[in-house]
């Protein structure tokens, strides 16, 4: 038990130091980038705040790399000080020596999901707001695509298709917008074009709108009406609209299940969010796979100058696993494979392969 506590403290301290190094390095790099982009439009204090808001997202993305580097640093240190030799001489196998770092890794993974993920979601959203304000001189408008943003809202009486040329980050303010209303059987009843549309509680508020009735035999233009302001009932919310252009990472993991359910009820595709949810839940297993891969190549006694080769091999394998997970994520988002398989297969396969390699080394 004393040895397990020693390995746990050593691994936790190595992880904290490695993460701190990445924190300082990424902060300096991001601050230089923000100075290059907005140096003439904002103060250094404002740009430092912008970099600090962007930093959690960056650290979250490199967390697997931090984990494998901490593992390599720890076990190389133990090998150079002959502590692993003493541990084996005391009758402890490599797998038993890995128990404490594995437990610490799972704890870090759980903290990452429970606390760090919501922090990343909140800071990323605030970063986007401030960055867009600086980039567009206070006009927080984002171009979605060349074709614009398409939305759909419905009720028991009608269905409405909405097309907008531009939208803000929350999807609650649309520009150059068109509303096409249909009956449940598919017949068009009304077309509205407006300069802007703002979503409030339960309705769109249109400005400078023109409406054409399409459910009569008369020429629509002859019955067209113009409105300085027009209110259209809506069942949409900002969260549902965000699915059309937002990233699942901008939603805290605790809100994702309810958000996915709302999307499905509203008729939106929630595949991308389902895949992201499972990937986040699989994060502890993915970090554990990184630790096992890093330990497999560095926890043995290093002789004959093969240390560099082993470290490079471990890092390359971790990068390969990272890209394999990203490839599986793309397949899952496109519906080629189930979301659970896309998220859990790469880390579980890597854990099995690393454990097999460790057993092979132990038994010869």
WOFENNOR-V392977 format. One record per pair of residues at least 24 apart in sequence whose C-alpha atoms are under 7 Angstrom apart, sorted by sequence separation. I is the first residue (numbers start at 1). J is the second residue. If there is no record, write none. Layout:
# WOFENNOR-V392977
I J
I J
This chain:
# WOFENNOR-V392977
27 51
142 166
143 167
158 182
159 183
173 197
174 198
189 213
190 214
205 229
206 230
253 277
141 166
142 167
158 183
159 184
173 198
189 214
205 230
206 231
248 273
321 346
141 167
142 168
157 183
158 184
172 198
173 199
188 214
189 215
205 231
141 168
142 169
157 184
172 199
188 215
204 231
205 232
27 55
140 168
141 169
203 231
204 232
248 276
290 318
203 232
204 233
203 233
204 234
202 233
203 234
202 234
202 235
19 66
18 66
15 67
18 70
275 329
15 70
14 70
275 332
275 333
289 347
296 354
292 351
14 74
272 333
278 339
282 343
286 347
289 350
293 354
271 333
278 340
282 344
285 347
289 351
292 354
296 358
11 74
57 120
285 348
56 120
275 339
279 343
274 339
278 343
172 238
57 124
171 238
170 238
275 343
54 123
53 123
54 124
171 241
53 124
171 242
170 242
54 127
53 127
50 127
153 234
154 235
153 235
153 236
11 101
8 100
12 104
7 100
8 101
7 101
4 100
8 104
144 245
125 250
124 250
121 249
121 250
121 251
121 252
118 252
117 252
118 253
117 253
113 280
109 283
110 284
109 284
106 284
109 287
105 287
106 288
105 288
102 288
67 287
71 291
75 295
79 299
79 300
68 290
72 294
76 298
79 301
64 287
67 290
68 291
71 294
72 295
75 298
76 299
79 302
67 291
71 295
75 299
64 290
68 294
72 298
